[in-house]
Each structure stands twice: as structure tokens, then as C-alpha cells.
Amino acid sequence: MRNLAEINFDINEMTNRVAFGIPLKDSEGNPFPEDLLQSYLDSAIAWAEQTLNIVIMPREELEEHDYFLTDYTNWGFIRLWKKPIIEVESLEMWYGEQKMFDIPKDWLKIDKLSGQISLFPTSGSAGGMIITASGGLVTPLLTGNIGYAPKLWRVRYKAGLEAPDPNEPHVYRQNHIHPNLIECIYKKAAIGVMGVYGDLIIGPGIANQSISLDGISQSVGTTQSAMFGGASARIDQLQKDIDSYIPALRSYYDGINMTVI
């Protein structure tokens, strides 16, 4: 497995980017706990993965895919369940519990962003596999008589996004994480943080506060009410920013998924 340019989401970077100048402290001056901030950040990453139908933080995957004759005879097409693909470690052909073949890695043609694999053999035959002119792969067990076989393919791979190469920080390749996705995740996390902050400005549900001591008085008024928190305006703006990012991010990372029945 090659070394990856790792993605690093950081709570300090998040607060500096989207909550700069806002004192994230309770009424007694205690800073927000790091685990509170981290929980909102983790939830925002999970939300982005589910919304965009992608894997962000790299992880190992092992999948079993069914064999279909029409896919097999058209360059061994396989669509993996997780995307983008970082690297395919192995692709094996199994018949029941007996392994038939290890597919050579140099046969694999990978579309990382869409999660698609095709087989493009580099020799006339290999390991008992006969290659036809149309790109079909024929084995003694798989002839034109078998149209379907369950769990014949076993794929081990790593899915997720990568950070740009530190030597080329402004060059974004197919499965790199882009700055607008990072900003979207940070702003999603900040919505939860700002909700807590808004309640702590002068206390949950309190719109105004007055203090009087020895003839000196001070009044503090906020936009907080029983229906709105003290940071509601900031939260609304963060949500509008996120909503503006989603169409472009979904178009790039998820594309158009079409199924013909």
C-alpha cells in the first residue's frame, strides 16, 4: 500500500475559520470542551459522506460481488459500493469457497471517482483465462452457459479522499478533497457549536438581563427568545452557505447515477 497524503480535520482550524472572534466559553469563562467540538466535527464529516454518497476518511473495504455474464463479457465491469477508490489491493475470482484466480493488478482499469473497475488484459491468456477479441474473459468454469453466479468476485480496496500532494498543494486530482468541501464540513460543525454558544450568551431562553449595584445598573439585550437562540442569525447564514455548496459538490463527487430497467 502506497503512502497517502492524509486528510487532517482539526477543531482549532475549524474555530479559526468559521468562529473567529467569537468567545467559545461558558458564563464562567470556561472554554468549550474539546470533545464537544470534536463530536460536532465528526458528525459533520459523517453528514457530508451521507449527503454526497462518498467516503471521506480513508478506510479498508472487502466486498463480494455477483457475476453477471453481460458485465463479464464487457471488460469485466464491476461497480464497487464505496467511492472514491484510492487503491485496489486485490481482485479475486471465487467459485463457492474455492479461489479460482487472482486477477493481475496491471489488468485493472480504475475510475476512482465513480468507483468503477474494468478488466483490460495485457496478454493473450493468463492462468487458464482465455481472452476474447471483445474483451470477454473465458475460464473452464465460466462459459456462455452461466449467466449469473453469486459472490464470485472478491475485492479488497481502500476508499476515501486524499489531500493534495504537499509538493503540489494547489493541484487537485480526481479523488482529492477540495477546499470547498472542507469549508462545508467546518460550517456544518459550526452550526452545532454556535447553537450551544447562543444559549450561553446570557442563559437559555433569556432575551434581556439587567444588573444593578450601588446605584449603577447595566442592561444586556440579545436577539434570543423562547423560539430563537442568541446565534440564530449566524446559524442561518452558515446553513445558507452550506446549501449553496451542496449542488456543486454533489455534481463533482457523486455525479449522475442512472439505472436502466
N, C-alpha and C positions, 0 to 999 in steps of 0.2 A: 504494500500500500504506500503510495507516494505521500510526501508531506503536504499538508494543506495550509493555505493562508486562512487562519482561523478567524471566525467572526467573534467579536467581543462586545456584547451589550453591557453597559456599565451604568449603575444607578447615579453616580456622580455626573457622568456625561449627560444623562437624561435630565437631571435637575438643572444643570448649567444651560442646556439648550432650550428647554421649554418652561422652566420655572425660575429663570434668573431674576434675582432681586426680590423674590418672594420668601419671607422668613418661614421656612417649614419647621415651626416649633409649636408646642402646645402653650396654654395660657401661663404656664410656669417657666417657660423658656427652655424646655427640654426639646432637643431636635427629634424629628420623626425617626423611629427605629429603622435600621437598615433592612430588617426582614420585612417590614411593612412596604417599603419602597420596592424591594426585590419581588415581593409577591405580586404587586401590580405590574411590574415589568414582565415577569414570567407569564402572567395572564394575557398581557398584550401580545407577546410572541405567539402563544397558543391561538389567540384570536386571529392573528394575521395568517397563520398556517391554515386554519379552518376556512377563513374568508377567501383566501386566494388559492386554496387547494394545492398547497406546496409544502415541502419540508424546508424549514429554515435552518435549524440547528442540526448539523450532520449526525447521522445515525446509521448503524448497520441494519440491513434488511435481508431476510431469507424468505423467498416466495416460491410457491409451486404453481405452475400454470398448466392449464389443459392444452392438449394438442388438437389443433383443427387442421384438416387437410388443406383447406383453401389458404390458410395463413402459411402453412409449412411449405407449400409449393410456390409461394410468392416470397422467396428470400427469407423464409423463417421468421416472419413478423411476430414480435411479442411486445405488448404494451405492459410495462410494469405499473404497479399500483402506487408507488411513491415517486415523486419528481421534485426538483430536477435530479438527474443522476450525476454523481461525482465520479464514480468509477465502478465498473463491473468486475468483481473479483473472480467469479466463475459462473459458467453456464453448463449445466449437465443435463443429459437425457437419461431418464429412468423408465424402466418398464416394470411396474409394480415396485418391488423393493430391490430390484437388480439394476445397478447402473450400467447403461449401455455405452455412453460416450462422454468424454469431456470435449466440449466444443473449443477449438483453439481460439485464444483471445484475438489473434490477428484476423479472424473471420468476422468479428463483431463490428458493426456499423451502428453507432450510438447517437441518437438525437437527445442530448442531455436535458434540454428544457422541457420537451414533451414526454420524456420517459419511455421512448420507443427504442427497440433493438431490432436490427435486421441482420441476417447472416449472409455474408458475401465471401464465399470460399476463395481461397487463394491458390488452390491446386485442384487437379482433376479428380482426385479421390483421396480420402484420408480415413484411416481407421475403420474400414468397412463401409464408409459412407460414399455413395456414388452421386455425383453432381450432374444434374441435367442442364441442358442449354438454357432453360428458363429460370435457373436458379433454384430449382427444387432439389431437395436432399433425400435420397432413397437409401434405406437400410434394409437388411433382410427381414426385419420385423415391421417396417412401415412401407407398404406398397400402396397401390391405389385402392386396395380392399378395405383399408382402415380410414374412416373419415374423422374419427374422434377417439381420443384416449385421455382419461383423466390424470391430472397431476404428472404429466410426462416430463415437463421442464422444471428444473430447479435452478433458481438464480440467486446468487449471493452478491450483494452490491451495497454501495454506500450512497445514500441520498442526502440532499441538503444543498445549501448555498455556501459559496466561498467568498471570502473577502478578496479584493483585488490584490495582485502581487505588490508587495511593498516597493519593489524596484520600478513598478509601473502603476503608481497609485491612482491614476486617472484613466486607466484603460480597463474597461468593463467588458468581460467576455460573457458567453452565453448564460452560464449559471452563477454569475457573480451577484452579490447583493448590492443594490443601488442605493444612493443616499436618500432618495425619497421614500424608500421602504423603511429605512432606519428611522427617518423622521416621523413617519406614520406610526410606527410602533412606539416610539417615545411619547408622541402626543396621546396615543391611546392609553398608555400607562399613566400619563399626567392627569387624565380625566379623573381617575380614581384618587390620585394624590390630592388634586385640587378639591375634590368633594370633602375629604377629611379636613383639609385646611380651611375651607369655607365654614365648616361647623365650629371650628376652634377660634375664629376671629374674636368673638366675644361670648361664644357659647351657643350650643344648638338651639335654633328657633328664636333667638333673641335678636331683635332688629335695632334696638337702641339701648344704651347704657349710660347712666348718669352717676357721677361720684361727687360727693360734697364733703369738704373737710375744713373746719375753721373758717367758714365764710368763702372758701374757694371751691368752685364747682367745675366739673368737666363733663361734657356730654359727647358720646360717640354714637354716630348713626351709620348703619350699613344698609345694604340692599337686601339683607337676609330677612326672611319671613317664614311663616309656617309652611309655605309651599316651595320656597326657593332658598338655596344656600347662599352664603356670602360670596362664593366664587362662581355663581351660576353663569354670569356673563362670560367669564373666561372659559368655562367648560363648553358653553355653546359655540364659542369661536374655535376651540380645539376640535369639536365634533364637525364643524363646517369644513375645517381644513382637511380632516381625515376623509370626509365624504368626497372632497374634490380630488383626492389622491387615488381612491379605490378604482375608478374606471380604467385609468391608465395602467395601474399596477396589475389589475386582473387581465387586461388585454395582453400585457407583456409576459407575465409568468404563467397564466392559465390558458390563454388563447381561446380558441373556439373549439369546444368539444361537441362532436356530432356523431350520432349513431343512426344508421340506416337500418330499418327493419323491413 
